[in-house]
């Protein structure tokens, strides 16, 4: 398996709108075991995204899905910053 943990900082006041765009755009992604969007408890502009995929190729392929491309386009203006915190190998 292949995992990612990311931190997305939204433009001030846009976190909830960005979270909704991510939720809508990431449904039904082939070979996605888990895609969890979490609200940061200490920063009202931050989202944490934890992803688990069958393999890295599945993650790369997901970036070409029309729904994901639409989410990227809609969400980009609401993003102040993004960080890949960790790449993981989920075991359970």
Number of C-alpha atoms within 10 A of each C-alpha: 16 19 22 19 17 17 19 22 22 24 16 12 11 18 21 15 14 24 21 13 19 22 14 14 20 18 12 11 19 13 17 20 14 13 19 13 18 13 15 15 9 7 9 15 20 25 22 19 19 19 20 22 23 16 15 14 11 16 20 11 12 19 14 11 16 11 18 19 15 15 19 16 12 16 19 13 12 19 19 14 12 14 11 11 13 12 14 14 13 13 7 4
